[in-house]
């Protein structure tokens, strides 16, 4: 009996030890599972936060606008003006053409919302109004290229050349006409070998010889990317994009929608 009792005690002891080991392993496993779950949740939260932060447009301040203006190639006026316009466009882009107001047929085709006042509509193209304020000495203006439609590289380089030659607005308005729109999208299409055709088209605005020489030099080939970087740093993802000081307008807004911001800045 005594021997049997020792055996029972030993068996009970083994069972206790086994239960302890099993309990410890269970606790450890649960802790690991919980830690894995918490870690996964935290990783998911971190990823979501990163994605949200990436989706947020950069904070735009007047200092950033002034810095962008200073680093632009095409610019009129200076950063001491009360109003600074940044015009981000692609001359081959239809809505950039609409905002330029030199292609009334395209404005009409886009619908009543974009029909110019001169044609019985209510739309006031913003770029000509900006140009007027610059001419009056009330505002500064800078142009930046962004590939909103895809066929405007040669047209943009023509704008750079025109600025160098003191004929920016003359060339701008010619390119933003119905004929310019067709030329860029149906004929030139970023083809450098067609510089002569582009220069000939612009001949009544600027010397064809000077324009072709400038285009063929390749001096502004790298400027496209610099403008795109400046536009991207402002959070612009499409064209046209406008800034009036630090206020952004994504799209072909009528100038009447911008007027209050301009008037406030000019006070």
C-alpha positions in Angstrom: 0.0 0.0 0.0 2.8 2.3 0.9 4.5 1.7 -2.5 1.3 2.3 -4.3 0.8 5.6 -2.5 4.3 6.8 -3.6 3.4 5.9 -7.2 0.2 8.0 -6.9 2.0 10.9 -5.5 4.6 10.7 -8.3 1.9 10.5 -10.9 0.1 13.6 -9.4 3.4 15.5 -9.4 4.0 14.7 -13.1 0.5 15.8 -13.9 1.0 19.1 -12.1 4.3 19.7 -13.9 2.8 18.8 -17.2 -0.2 21.1 -16.6 2.2 23.9 -15.7 4.2 23.4 -18.8 1.1 23.3 -21.0 -0.3 26.4 -19.3 3.0 28.2 -19.8 3.1 27.3 -23.4 -0.6 28.3 -23.9 0.1 31.7 -22.2 3.2 32.2 -24.3 1.4 31.4 -27.5 -1.5 33.7 -26.7 0.9 36.5 -25.9 2.7 35.9 -29.2 -0.6 35.8 -31.1 -1.7 39.0 -29.4 1.6 40.7 -30.1 1.3 39.6 -33.8 -2.2 41.0 -34.0 -1.3 44.2 -32.3 1.8 44.5 -34.5 -0.3 43.9 -37.7 -2.9 46.4 -36.6 -0.2 49.0 -35.8 1.4 48.3 -39.2 -1.9 48.7 -40.9 -2.5 52.0 -39.0 0.9 53.3 -39.9 0.4 52.4 -43.6 -3.0 54.1 -43.6 -1.5 57.2 -42.0 1.3 57.3 -44.6 -1.1 56.9 -47.4 -3.3 59.7 -46.0 -0.3 62.0 -45.6 0.8 61.2 -49.2 -2.6 62.1 -50.5 -2.7 65.5 -48.8 -1.6 68.3 -51.1 1.5 70.2 -49.9 0.8 73.3 -47.7 1.0 76.3 -50.0 2.2 79.6 -48.5 2.8 82.9 -50.1 6.5 82.3 -49.6 6.3 79.1 -51.6 4.5 80.9 -54.3 7.1 83.7 -54.4 9.9 81.0 -54.5 8.1 79.3 -57.4 7.7 82.6 -59.2 11.4 83.4 -58.7 12.4 80.0 -60.2 10.1 80.3 -63.2 11.6 81.1 -66.6 8.5 82.9 -68.0 7.5 85.7 -65.7 6.4 89.3 -65.6 6.5 91.6 -62.7 8.1 90.7 -59.3 7.3 89.2 -56.0 6.7 92.7 -54.4 3.3 92.9 -56.2 0.2 92.4 -54.1 -1.1 89.8 -56.5 1.0 86.9 -57.9 -0.5 84.7 -60.6 0.9 81.3 -61.4 -0.5 79.8 -64.6 0.3 76.1 -65.0 -0.7 74.9 -68.5 -0.1 72.8 -71.5 -0.8 74.7 -74.8 -2.1 71.5 -76.4 -4.7 71.0 -73.5 -8.3 71.9 -74.5 -9.2 73.4 -71.1 -5.9 75.5 -71.1 -7.1 76.8 -74.5 -10.5 77.6 -73.0 -8.9 79.5 -70.1 -6.7 81.5 -72.5 -9.8 82.8 -74.3 -8.3 82.9 -77.8 -10.2 79.9 -79.2 -13.9 80.8 -78.8 -15.1 77.9 -80.9 -13.6 75.5 -78.5 -15.2 77.4 -75.6 -18.6 77.0 -77.3 -18.0 73.3 -77.9 -17.3 72.8 -74.2 -20.8 73.9 -73.3 -22.6 77.0 -72.1 -20.6 77.1 -68.9 -17.5 78.0 -71.0 -19.0 80.2 -73.7 -17.3 83.6 -73.7 -19.1 86.8 -72.8 -18.4 88.1 -76.3 -20.3 85.2 -77.7 -23.3 85.6 -75.4 -22.1 83.4 -72.6 -21.0 84.2 -69.0 -17.5 82.8 -69.0 -14.6 85.3 -68.5 -11.3 83.7 -69.6 -8.9 84.2 -66.7 -5.6 84.5 -68.6 -6.4 87.7 -70.5 -7.6 89.3 -67.2 -4.4 88.4 -65.6 -2.5 89.8 -68.5 -4.4 93.1 -68.1 -3.6 93.4 -64.4 0.1 92.7 -65.1 0.1 95.4 -67.8 -1.5 97.8 -65.3 1.3 97.1 -62.9 -1.0 95.6 -60.3 0.1 92.0 -60.5 2.9 89.6 -61.4 2.5 86.6 -63.6 4.5 83.4 -64.2 3.8 80.5 -66.6 4.8 76.9 -65.9 4.5 73.9 -68.2 2.8 70.6 -67.1 1.9 67.9 -69.6 -1.9 68.0 -69.3 -2.6 66.8 -72.8 0.7 65.5 -74.1 1.3 67.4 -77.4 2.5 70.7 -76.0 6.2 70.3 -75.7 7.2 72.1 -78.8 4.6 74.7 -78.3 5.9 75.3 -74.8 9.5 75.6 -76.0 8.2 78.2 -78.5 6.8 80.1 -75.5 10.2 80.0 -73.8 11.8 81.2 -77.0 9.1 83.9 -77.5 9.8 85.2 -73.9 13.5 85.4 -74.7 12.7 87.3 -77.9 10.3 89.7 -76.1 7.2 88.3 -77.9 5.7 86.0 -75.3 2.0 87.2 -75.4 2.0 87.4 -79.2 3.1 83.8 -79.5 1.0 82.7 -76.6 -2.2 84.0 -78.2 -1.3 82.5 -81.6 -0.7 79.1 -80.1 -3.9 79.3 -78.0 -6.0 79.9 -81.1 -8.0 77.2 -83.0 -5.3 77.0 -85.6 -2.6 76.6 -82.9 -4.6 73.9 -81.2 -4.9 71.9 -84.4 -1.3 72.4 -85.3 0.0 71.1 -82.0 -2.3 68.2 -81.7 -2.5 67.1 -85.4 0.8 68.1 -87.0 3.6 69.0 -84.6 3.0 66.5 -81.8 6.3 67.2 -80.0 8.2 66.4 -83.2 11.5 68.4 -83.0 12.0 67.9 -86.8 8.9 70.1 -87.4 10.4 73.2 -85.8 10.3 74.9 -89.2 6.5 74.3 -89.5 6.0 75.8 -86.0 8.2 78.8 -86.7 6.4 79.4 -90.0 3.0 79.3 -88.2 4.2 81.9 -85.7 5.8 84.2 -88.3 3.4 87.0 -87.9 4.1 87.1 -84.2 7.9 86.7 -84.1 10.7 86.3 -86.6 10.4 82.8 -88.1 14.2 82.6 -88.5 14.8 83.5 -84.8 12.2 81.1 -83.6 13.5 78.2 -85.6 17.0 78.9 -84.5 16.0 79.0 -80.9 13.9 75.8 -81.1 16.7 73.9 -83.0 19.3 75.0 -80.4 17.8 72.7 -77.8 18.5 75.3 -75.1 15.1 74.8 -73.5 14.8 71.0 -73.8 15.6 70.6 -70.1 13.4 73.5 -69.0 10.2 71.4 -69.5 11.2 69.0 -66.6 12.1 72.0 -64.4 8.7 73.5 -64.9 7.0 70.1 -64.3 8.9 69.8 -61.0 7.9 73.3 -59.9 4.3 72.5 -60.7 4.4 69.1 -58.9 5.8 70.8 -55.8 2.7 72.9 -55.7 0.6 69.8 -55.8 -0.7 70.3 -59.3 -1.8 67.1 -61.0 -3.7 68.4 -64.0 -4.0 71.4 -66.3 -4.9 74.1 -66.2 -4.0 75.0 -62.7 -3.9 78.6 -61.3 -2.7 80.2 -58.2 -3.6 83.7 -57.0 -1.1 84.2 -54.3 -1.6 81.0 -52.1 -5.2 80.3 -53.3 -5.4 77.4 -55.8 -7.8 76.9 -58.7 -7.7 73.5 -60.3 -9.4 73.8 -63.6 -10.6 76.4 -66.2 -12.3 78.7 -63.7 -14.0 81.8 -64.9 -12.2 84.9 -63.7 -15.4 86.0 -62.0 -14.8 83.1 -59.6 -11.4 84.5 -58.9 -12.3 88.2 -58.7 -13.0 88.3 -55.0 -9.6 86.9 -54.1 -7.9 89.4 -56.5 -9.9 92.4 -55.1 -9.1 91.4 -51.5 -5.3 91.1 -52.3 -5.3 94.5 -54.0 -6.9 96.4 -51.1 
